[in-house]
Amino acid sequence: MRETLWGLPALLWYIRPMDMTLASVDYRIAGDAWLRSINLTLSSGQVWAVTGPNGSGKSALGRLLAGKAEPSSGSLTGRPGAVGHISFEEHLATIERELREDDTDYMDRIDPGRSALGFIMEQVKDEAKARLLGESFGLAPLFDRGLRFLSTGEIRKSLICRALMADPSLLVLDDPFCGLDKGAAASLGERIHSLSRAGITPVLILGRAGDVMPWVTHVAEMDQGRLVSCGPKAAWAKARHVEKTPCPAELPQACFLPGAETPEFSTGDPLVRFCDVSVAYNGRPVVDGVSFALRKGEHLMITGPNGSGKSTLLSMINGDNPKAYGNDISLFGRRRGTGESIWDIKKQIGYLSAEFQIGYRAAATPFSAILSGLSDSIGTYRRFSLLEKEAACAWLEVMGLSHRKESPLRSLSSGEQRMVLIARSMIKAPPLLILDEPCQGLDDANSRFVLDLADRVGMSGKTTLIYVTHTETDTLSCITHHLRLSPNRETGSTAWVERASGGPAGGQTFKKFDKQVLSKPFQAPPK
């Protein structure tokens, strides 16, 4: 029997003494100050969380701690020789390499790319150790699966295991719970806690204060590149106060361009209709018998744990999944696979997801990225009218990012990039707006702002909303229907629909649904 402690292999048990001090540290990029007068000491036995609004300098501090950047002035002493660093940028670089090295076009099969196990042991060639670490993080069933076919959470766990292969004394985790459902976040949190008890010092970079786990011992709060508080968690929790970023009572009229014309179809027909839809990959069922209908003026919330098929369903609506053609799916009154082009579909839809953000790899500015939503492209490839440019500027103003209008998009924090791409999804006033985990990577204030904004768009009557989340606090009063996915590894996820007890005017949230399950869970929607 392999010896373990707190779910971790014995190879990780040993004390790693560490005292790391930052004294009056400034950090500048191209002359701009990102961090100012940082004074901070990290010691072994502590578990730190770094919080603050998007763009406050949290990730920049994480890069300094991890040795991915050096101070412009001041001193940093005691950094360990081995430091692990997991971030959105690291995740993005991993995916980009997979796409760059994809040889599917030159093979008679799909190129799986690097396997999860191969990725974990890529830098430290010790298969036995890699297997032990992977097993402790629940990755054993995925060892042979190609990295590009793993979920966001699975890739994040693989990155952590790869970092642990080097026996780091310090592990910097930037937004580690981003995109994970409650159960998966709790499981990963327990693993991180176990690392701290095994002698590793974790530093968690967190956007939402609710992600500060009970076992965190110290909190550093940042704002505008400065540490505004630093010390034991109890003192931070007592003093913490979050103000809601106000969504304008009336969005500027310049934000709203004439929307895409919805194709003509019978009044009352659904914009989206799924009838007994099932999807499997390599013989493994993903969703089974899912049916629902969504009409103009109705708004749907989709929930379910990681791996339940939420992204699969959305990809069949958004036009990116060929599995749609083998199922009974209609969009805007027309069945998929009857001669429509993917661009006919995309021009009717505004879309935002974590995968879309990762895949948005054009050399863009926030201004040009928002404009690209008008042509459904990654990057801009046509001239835009003065009216269109004014709309993009108005959205930057709404999002509080006018001062970053011409900055490289990649120079923004991941949360700021998310705000830009949310504006991109809304600029053309689409008949159908799909927001897949839009608050992922956002701080508390911006999350509340985006929820309020999505609610206003839904209540406008011009756009039908599909909102996907696994965060219980993401509630919208405009929601009229709730589709819950329940995963089953043997048969694929199944689903049922609940109808709101009130209407949009009733201000209902999905917690207040009267459960009206269809007489058969997967009954075809009415025609």
Secondary structure, DSSP 8 states (H G I E B T S, - for coil): ---EETTEEGGG-S----EEEEEEEEEEETTEEEEEEEEEEEETT--EEEE--TTSSHHHHHHHHHTSS--SEEEEE---S-EEEE-HHHHHHHHHHHHHT--GGGSSS----SBHHHHHTSSS--HHHHHHHHHHTT-GGGTTSBGGGS-HHHHHHHHHHHHHTT--SEEEEESTTTT--HHHHHHHHHHHHHHHHTT-EEEEE-SSGGG--TT--EEEEEETTEEEEEEEHHHHHHH---------SS--GGG-----------TT--SEEEEEEEEEETTEEEEEEEEEEE-TT--EEEE--TTSSHHHHHHHHTT--GGGGGSEEEETTEETTSS--HHHHHTTEEEE-HHHHHH--S---HHHHHHGGGTT-SS--S---HHHHHHHHHHHHHTT-GGGTTS-GGGS-HHHHHHHHHHHHHTT--SEEEEESTTTT--HHHHHHHHHHHHHHHHTSS-EEEEE---TT---TT--EEEEEE--TTT-BEEEEEEESS-GGGT--GGGEE----SSTT-----
